[in-house]
Amino acid sequence: MPRSLVSFLLAGAVLASLLVSAPAAALAQAKSSRLEYRERTLANGMRVLSAVDRSSPTVCINVWYHVGSKDDPDGRSGFAHLFEHMLFKGTRNMKDEQMDRLTEDVGGFNNAFTADDVTVYYEVVPSNYLETLLWAEAERMSSLNVVDKNFLSERDVVKEEYRQNYLARPYGRLFLEIEKKSFTKHPYKRPGIGNIDELNAATIDDVKKFHSDYYRPDNATLVVVGDFDPKQLDAWVDRFFADVPETVDSVAARDHSGAGANGRTAPHGYRAERAVARSGNDFPASETDR
C-alpha cells in the first residue's frame, strides 16, 4: 500500500476520533503536526496501523477490506455493497445488529461505506471499550453467518436503497448513467449500488464465494487511533486476529457455545444479552450508509 494512502487512512481515523468531543472553535484553531504511527503485519497477512492520540478519551477502529464495487463478479453487480450490509448481521457469538449495541449503548457510533476499491467499517467508542470492539471485528471477519436468511433480508434492503436513491429521485438514473458512461472497459463503469435484476439473480453460493475470496485477513487493514496503550493493543490484536486463517471457512457448521473460532472468547465481562436493546426490541440501523 502506498505510504500516502497509509497516511490518509490514519488521518481519517484521527479526525473521526477528534470529532467526538472537540468543539468547533477548538477544531478551527487546531494546528496540524506530523502523524506518528506504528505499522505491523500479522503472520496471516493482516496489516495493522496504529497511532496514539490522547486528546480525547476515545478510540477509533477501522477495518478496511480491499474489495469494492470494481470487484463485483460479472453479472452480479452490487455484491460489495451487499456485503457491507451483511457484516452487521450475526456471527457465531454475536446477534444481528449487535455492533450497534456495542457502540451506541456506550455513547459511541459505527457505520460503514463501500467505494470502488474498498469496503470500510468503523467505530468510535470510549477507549475502555477498545478490547470489546477488536473482538467484535475479529468475530465479523472469522465467523460471519453467511446464510439464506441474512442474504435475503439484506438483498431486499439494498434493492430498496436502489429504488429510493435512483428510481424515486429526480435525475437519479442520470447519475447511474454518468457512472456507466464514464468508463468503457474499466470495472469502475459498474455502479456500486448494482441493479435489481442482477441482485435478484444472485444465489447464496455466489455470496459464499465472494465472502471467502475477499473477507480474509490477508485482504484487510486494521487501523486504530486514539487513547490506548500500544503494548496492550498489540496483545489484543494478537489474541483476537492472529489465529484467523488466511482462507476463512465462513460456511462451516456453526455452534453457539460462546467460544469463538479456534477458542477465541469474548472479553471479560462481556455478555451476549447486550445484543438486545434495552426495551427488548432490536433497533434498526439508523446511519444512512447502510
C-alpha positions as CSV (number, residue, x, y, z in Angstrom):
1,M,0.0,0.0,0.0
2,P,1.5,3.4,-0.9
3,R,2.7,5.4,2.1
4,S,0.4,8.3,1.1
5,L,-2.6,6.0,1.4
6,V,-1.4,4.9,4.9
7,S,-1.3,8.5,6.0
8,F,-4.8,9.1,4.6
9,L,-6.2,6.1,6.5
10,L,-4.7,7.2,9.7
11,A,-5.7,10.9,9.3
12,G,-9.3,9.9,8.6
13,A,-9.3,7.8,11.8
14,V,-7.8,10.7,13.8
15,L,-10.4,13.1,12.5
16,A,-13.3,10.8,13.4
17,S,-11.8,10.4,17.0
18,L,-11.4,14.2,17.4
19,L,-14.9,15.0,16.2
20,V,-16.5,13.1,19.1
21,S,-15.5,15.6,21.8
22,A,-13.7,18.6,20.3
23,P,-15.9,21.8,19.9
24,A,-15.9,23.6,16.6
25,A,-13.8,26.5,17.9
26,A,-11.1,24.1,19.1
27,L,-11.1,22.4,15.7
28,A,-10.8,25.7,13.9
29,Q,-7.7,26.6,16.0
30,A,-6.0,23.2,15.8
31,K,-2.6,23.0,14.3
32,S,-1.6,20.0,12.2
33,S,1.5,18.1,13.3
34,R,3.5,15.2,11.9
35,L,1.5,12.0,12.3
36,E,3.5,9.3,14.1
37,Y,2.2,5.8,13.6
38,R,3.2,2.2,14.1
39,E,2.8,-0.5,11.5
40,R,3.0,-4.3,11.7
41,T,1.8,-7.3,9.7
42,L,0.5,-10.4,11.3
43,A,1.5,-13.9,10.1
44,N,-1.9,-14.3,8.4
45,G,-1.3,-11.2,6.3
46,M,-3.4,-8.7,8.1
47,R,-1.9,-5.2,8.2
48,V,-2.2,-3.2,11.4
49,L,-1.7,0.6,11.6
50,S,-2.0,2.5,14.8
51,A,-1.4,6.0,16.2
52,V,-1.8,7.2,19.8
53,D,-3.8,10.4,20.3
54,R,-4.7,11.2,23.9
55,S,-6.5,14.4,23.1
56,S,-9.8,12.6,23.8
57,P,-10.6,9.5,25.9
58,T,-11.9,7.8,22.8
59,V,-10.6,5.4,20.2
60,C,-11.5,4.9,16.6
61,I,-11.3,1.5,15.0
62,N,-11.3,0.9,11.2
63,V,-11.2,-2.3,9.2
64,W,-10.5,-1.7,5.5
65,Y,-11.3,-4.7,3.3
66,H,-9.6,-4.2,0.0
67,V,-12.6,-5.1,-2.1
68,G,-15.0,-2.6,-3.7
69,S,-17.5,-2.4,-6.4
70,K,-14.8,-2.9,-9.1
71,D,-14.5,-6.5,-7.7
72,D,-18.2,-7.4,-8.2
73,P,-18.5,-10.6,-10.3
74,D,-19.7,-10.2,-13.8
75,G,-23.5,-10.2,-13.9
76,R,-23.6,-9.7,-10.1
77,S,-23.1,-6.0,-9.6
78,G,-23.8,-4.7,-6.1
79,F,-22.1,-7.6,-4.2
80,A,-19.5,-5.4,-2.4
81,H,-22.3,-3.1,-1.2
82,L,-24.4,-6.1,-0.3
83,F,-21.6,-7.4,2.0
84,E,-21.3,-4.0,3.6
85,H,-24.8,-4.7,4.9
86,M,-24.3,-8.3,5.7
87,L,-21.5,-7.7,8.2
88,F,-24.0,-6.1,10.5
89,K,-25.8,-9.4,10.8
90,G,-24.9,-12.2,13.2
91,T,-21.8,-14.2,13.8
92,R,-21.0,-17.3,15.8
93,N,-21.1,-15.2,19.0
94,M,-22.9,-12.0,18.0
95,K,-26.6,-11.4,17.4
96,D,-27.9,-9.4,14.4
97,E,-27.3,-5.7,14.7
98,Q,-25.1,-6.3,17.8
99,M,-22.4,-3.9,16.6
100,D,-25.0,-1.1,17.2
101,R,-25.5,-2.2,20.8
102,L,-21.7,-2.4,21.5
103,T,-21.2,1.1,20.2
104,E,-24.3,3.2,20.7
105,D,-25.2,1.9,24.1
106,V,-21.8,3.2,25.4
107,G,-22.0,6.6,23.8
108,G,-20.2,5.7,20.5
109,F,-21.2,5.2,16.9
110,N,-20.4,2.9,14.0
111,N,-21.0,2.8,10.3
112,A,-19.6,1.5,7.0
113,F,-19.2,2.5,3.4
114,T,-18.5,0.9,0.1
115,A,-16.3,2.6,-2.6
116,D,-14.8,1.5,-5.9
117,D,-11.8,-0.1,-4.3
118,V,-12.5,-0.7,-0.6
119,T,-15.2,-1.5,1.9
120,V,-14.7,0.1,5.3
121,Y,-16.2,-0.5,8.7
122,Y,-15.5,1.9,11.5
123,E,-16.4,2.6,15.2
124,V,-15.7,5.3,17.7
125,V,-16.1,4.4,21.3
126,P,-14.8,5.3,24.8
127,S,-11.2,3.9,24.9
128,N,-12.0,1.4,27.7
129,Y,-14.2,-0.4,25.1
130,L,-11.3,-1.0,22.6
131,E,-10.9,-4.6,23.6
132,T,-14.6,-5.4,23.1
133,L,-14.6,-3.8,19.6
134,L,-11.5,-5.5,18.5
135,W,-13.1,-8.8,19.5
136,A,-16.3,-7.9,17.6
137,E,-14.4,-7.0,14.4
138,A,-12.5,-10.3,14.6
139,E,-15.8,-12.1,15.0
140,R,-17.1,-10.5,11.9
141,M,-14.0,-11.4,10.0
142,S,-13.8,-15.0,11.1
143,S,-17.3,-16.3,11.7
144,L,-20.0,-14.3,9.8
145,N,-23.3,-16.1,9.4
146,V,-23.5,-16.3,5.6
147,V,-26.9,-17.9,5.5
148,D,-30.0,-17.5,3.4
149,K,-32.0,-15.5,6.0
150,N,-29.3,-12.8,6.2
151,F,-28.6,-12.8,2.5
152,L,-32.3,-12.4,1.5
153,S,-33.1,-9.7,4.1
154,E,-30.1,-7.6,3.2
155,R,-30.6,-8.0,-0.5
156,D,-34.1,-6.6,0.0
157,V,-32.6,-3.6,1.8
158,V,-30.2,-2.9,-1.0
159,K,-32.9,-3.2,-3.6
160,E,-35.0,-0.7,-1.6
161,E,-32.0,1.7,-1.5
162,Y,-31.8,1.4,-5.3
163,R,-35.5,2.3,-5.6
164,Q,-35.2,5.2,-3.1
165,N,-32.0,6.8,-4.2
166,Y,-32.1,6.2,-8.0
167,L,-35.6,5.4,-9.2
168,A,-37.6,7.7,-7.0
169,R,-35.3,10.7,-7.1
170,P,-35.4,13.2,-10.0
171,Y,-32.3,12.7,-12.1
172,G,-31.4,9.6,-10.0
173,R,-31.0,7.4,-13.1
174,L,-28.9,10.2,-14.7
175,F,-26.2,9.7,-12.1
176,L,-26.2,6.0,-12.7
177,E,-25.7,6.6,-16.4
178,I,-22.8,9.0,-15.8
179,E,-21.0,6.3,-13.9
180,K,-21.7,3.7,-16.6
181,K,-20.6,6.1,-19.5
182,S,-17.5,7.4,-17.8
183,F,-15.6,4.2,-18.4
184,T,-15.9,1.8,-21.3
185,K,-13.9,-1.3,-20.1
186,H,-12.7,-0.5,-16.6
187,P,-14.8,-2.1,-13.9
188,Y,-15.4,1.4,-12.4
189,K,-18.2,1.5,-15.0
190,R,-20.4,-0.7,-12.8
191,P,-22.3,1.4,-10.2
192,G,-21.7,0.2,-6.6
193,I,-25.4,0.0,-5.9
194,G,-25.8,-2.7,-8.6
195,N,-29.2,-3.2,-10.1
196,I,-32.3,-5.1,-9.2
197,D,-32.1,-7.8,-11.9
198,E,-28.6,-8.8,-11.1
199,L,-29.3,-8.7,-7.3
200,N,-32.3,-11.0,-7.9
201,A,-30.2,-13.4,-9.9
202,A,-27.7,-13.8,-7.1
203,T,-27.6,-17.1,-5.1
204,I,-26.4,-17.9,-1.7
205,D,-23.5,-19.9,-3.3
206,D,-22.4,-16.7,-5.1
207,V,-22.5,-14.9,-1.8
208,K,-20.4,-17.5,0.0
209,K,-17.7,-17.5,-2.7
210,F,-17.5,-13.7,-2.7
211,H,-17.1,-13.8,1.1
212,S,-14.4,-16.4,1.1
213,D,-12.5,-14.7,-1.7
214,Y,-12.3,-11.2,-0.2
215,Y,-13.2,-11.1,3.5
216,R,-10.0,-12.6,4.9
217,P,-7.2,-11.2,7.0
218,D,-4.6,-11.0,4.2
219,N,-7.0,-8.7,2.3
220,A,-7.7,-6.4,5.3
221,T,-6.0,-3.5,7.1
222,L,-6.9,-2.7,10.7
223,V,-6.5,0.9,11.8
224,V,-6.6,2.0,15.4
225,V,-6.2,5.7,16.5
226,G,-6.9,7.2,19.9
227,D,-6.3,6.8,23.6
228,F,-4.7,3.4,24.1
229,D,-1.5,1.7,25.3
230,P,0.4,0.3,22.3
231,K,1.6,-2.8,24.0
232,Q,-1.9,-3.6,25.2
233,L,-3.2,-3.0,21.6
234,D,-0.6,-5.5,20.2
235,A,-1.6,-8.1,22.8
236,W,-5.3,-7.7,22.0
237,V,-4.7,-7.8,18.2
238,D,-2.7,-11.0,18.6
239,R,-5.3,-12.5,20.8
240,F,-8.3,-11.8,18.5
241,F,-6.9,-11.7,15.0
242,A,-3.7,-13.7,14.8
243,D,-5.4,-17.1,14.6
244,V,-7.9,-16.1,11.8
245,P,-6.7,-18.1,8.9
246,E,-5.9,-16.5,5.5
247,T,-8.7,-18.5,3.9
248,V,-11.6,-18.1,6.3
249,D,-14.1,-21.0,6.3
250,S,-17.2,-18.9,6.5
251,V,-19.7,-21.6,5.6
252,A,-18.8,-24.3,8.1
253,A,-21.4,-25.6,10.6
254,R,-21.6,-23.2,13.5
255,D,-22.1,-23.8,17.1
256,H,-23.3,-21.2,19.6
257,S,-21.4,-22.3,22.6
258,G,-19.9,-18.9,23.4
259,A,-16.4,-19.7,22.2
260,G,-15.1,-18.1,19.0
261,A,-13.1,-19.5,16.2
262,N,-10.2,-21.6,17.5
263,G,-11.3,-21.0,21.1
264,R,-11.4,-17.2,20.8
265,T,-13.5,-16.0,23.7
266,A,-15.2,-12.7,24.3
267,P,-13.5,-10.1,26.6
268,H,-14.0,-10.5,30.3
269,G,-17.4,-9.2,31.5
270,Y,-19.0,-9.3,28.0
271,R,-22.5,-10.7,27.9
272,A,-24.4,-11.7,24.7
273,E,-27.5,-10.2,26.2
274,R,-26.1,-6.8,25.3
275,A,-27.1,-7.5,21.8
276,V,-30.8,-6.9,22.7
277,A,-31.8,-3.3,23.1
278,R,-32.8,-2.1,26.5
279,S,-36.5,-2.1,25.5
280,G,-36.3,-5.7,24.4
281,N,-36.7,-4.8,20.8
282,D,-34.0,-4.7,18.1
283,F,-33.4,-1.2,16.8
284,P,-32.8,-0.9,13.0
285,A,-29.5,0.7,11.9
286,S,-30.0,4.5,11.7
287,E,-27.0,5.5,9.7
288,T,-27.6,6.5,6.1
289,D,-24.7,4.4,4.7
290,R,-26.4,1.1,5.4
